[in-house]
């Protein structure tokens, strides 16, 4: 019985990045990575979560349209968002 409960707990917490990585947290991390002065200068156009990364397309007020890869933000990383890589 403990084995079943442990397996269910791991499965429930393994890929829930969206529950810990809100759009406002993504905007703040991406704005910092793109050197945008204010997180509200970054608008999220699309978001695709594929474990272990989240792929985000953004438009920055000063930097234009970018595609970013953001790691972390899920239960396995304790909610920590790693610095985004944008191109």
C-alpha positions as CSV (number, residue, x, y, z in Angstrom):
1,X,0.0,0.0,0.0
2,X,2.8,2.4,0.8
3,X,4.4,1.7,-2.6
4,X,1.2,2.6,-4.4
5,X,0.8,5.9,-2.4
6,X,4.5,6.8,-3.1
7,X,4.1,6.1,-6.8
8,X,1.0,8.2,-7.0
9,X,2.6,11.1,-5.1
10,X,5.6,11.1,-7.4
11,X,3.4,10.9,-10.5
12,X,1.3,13.8,-9.3
13,X,4.3,16.1,-8.6
14,X,6.6,15.2,-11.5
15,X,5.3,17.4,-14.3
16,X,3.2,20.2,-12.8
17,X,5.3,23.2,-13.9
18,X,2.3,25.4,-14.6
19,X,1.2,25.2,-11.0
20,X,4.5,26.7,-9.8
21,X,5.5,28.8,-12.8
22,X,2.9,31.5,-13.4
23,X,3.0,33.9,-16.3
24,X,4.1,36.7,-14.0
25,X,7.1,34.6,-12.7
26,X,8.0,33.8,-16.4
27,X,7.7,37.4,-17.4
28,X,10.0,38.5,-14.6
29,X,12.6,35.9,-15.4
30,X,12.5,36.5,-19.1
31,X,12.6,40.3,-18.7
32,X,15.7,40.0,-16.5
33,X,17.3,37.7,-19.1
34,X,16.5,40.2,-22.0
35,X,17.5,43.2,-20.0
36,X,14.0,44.7,-20.2
37,X,13.6,47.4,-17.6
38,X,10.2,46.3,-16.5
39,X,8.6,42.8,-16.5
40,X,5.4,44.3,-18.0
41,X,7.4,45.2,-21.1
42,X,7.4,41.5,-21.9
43,X,4.2,39.9,-23.3
44,X,3.9,36.1,-23.5
45,X,2.5,35.1,-26.8
46,X,2.6,31.3,-26.4
47,X,3.7,28.8,-23.8
48,X,4.5,25.1,-24.4
49,X,5.4,22.9,-21.5
50,X,7.4,19.8,-22.3
51,X,9.2,18.3,-19.3
52,X,11.9,19.3,-18.3
53,X,11.6,22.7,-20.0
54,X,9.0,25.3,-20.9
55,X,9.2,26.9,-24.3
56,X,7.9,30.5,-24.4
57,X,7.4,32.9,-27.3
58,X,7.5,36.5,-26.0
59,X,7.5,40.0,-27.5
60,X,9.7,42.5,-25.6
61,X,9.1,46.2,-25.9
62,X,12.8,46.9,-26.6
63,X,14.0,43.5,-27.8
64,X,11.2,42.3,-30.2
65,X,9.9,38.8,-30.7
66,X,12.0,36.0,-29.0
67,X,11.7,32.3,-28.3
68,X,12.9,31.3,-24.8
69,X,13.6,28.0,-23.1
70,X,13.0,28.1,-19.4
71,X,14.0,25.2,-17.1
72,X,12.8,24.4,-13.7
73,X,9.7,25.7,-12.0
74,X,8.3,22.3,-11.2
75,X,8.1,20.2,-8.1
76,X,11.4,18.4,-8.8
77,X,13.3,21.7,-8.8
78,X,11.3,23.0,-5.8
79,X,9.8,25.8,-7.9
80,X,13.2,27.3,-8.8
81,X,13.2,28.9,-12.3
82,X,16.6,28.6,-14.0
83,X,17.8,31.5,-16.1
84,X,16.0,31.5,-19.5
85,X,17.9,31.0,-22.7
86,X,16.4,33.3,-25.4
87,X,17.2,33.6,-29.1
